[in-house]
Amino acid sequence: MKHIVAVEAAVTAAEFDREPTPAELDAVEREMPLILAEVDLLDAQITTIDRPASELDTRRVRRARNRVLAARRDLANRTAGVPGGPVVA
């Protein structure tokens, strides 16, 4: 008797057990400045969770937000001509 479940599980498991493609690694590398800026913003926001924000904390969060916006802008400008990148009208 043939077990269809075992054959099906082997087919679906191969899809998830693969390494990232070079294109996926390039996309992550292009997005790394934005990722790091978002981590800095999250760190600044976490700092102010358990206490009232001081003037220094407020400036730190504001600067981190500005870095995220700049990184998003730069990423959009860099990837405008790349296949799979944002469409510029």
N, C-alpha and C positions, 0 to 999 in steps of 0.2 A: 504494500500500500504506500502511496506517495503522500508525503506530508507537505501540503502547500504552504503552511505557515512558515516552516523553516526556510524554504526557498524565498519567500516574500521578505522575511526578516533579513536575510543576507543581502538582498537587493537594496533595501532601504538603509541598512547600516552603512553601506559603502558611501552613501551620499554625505553622511555626517563625519566620517572618519578620513577627511582629506585635509591636506595642507592648504594654506592660502596661496592663491595664484600670484604671479608677479604683478598683475594689474591691481589686485586687491592690496598687495603690499605697497605699491606705488601710491594708491589712493590714501592709505593710512599715513604714509610719509608726507604727502601734500597737506593733509589735515592736521599734522602734529602741532604746528604753532597755535592753531585754534584750540586743540585739545588741552595744551599746556596753559593757555590763557583761561580756559574754563575751569581748570583745576585751581588756578590761583584765585579766581573769583569765588569758587566754592570754599576754599580755605579762608578767605577773608570773611565770607558770610558765616561760616562755622564759628569763627572767633567771636562774633557778636551774638551768638545764640543765648548764652547763659548769663549775659550781663548787659547793662545798657551800653549802647554804642557811644564811644567818646568821639571827639572831633577827629582824632587820628584814625579811628576805625572807619568813620564815615568817609574820610578821604581815601583810605585804602580800598574800600568797596567801590567807590566811584571810579578810581583809577583802574581797578581790575575790570569793571564793566566797560570802560573805554578801551582797554586792551582787547577785550573779547570782541567788541564792535569793530575795531581796527583789523583784527585777525580775520573776522568774517568777511569784511570788505576786501582784504587782500586775497583771501581764498577765492572769493567770487570773481575777482578780476583776473586771477591766475588761471582759473579753470574755465573761463568763459569760452575759450576756443577748443577745449579738450573734449573729446567724445564722452558723453555721460555727464558733463559738467552743466552748470546752470545755463539757461537760455537767456541771452541778452537781446532785448527788443530795441 
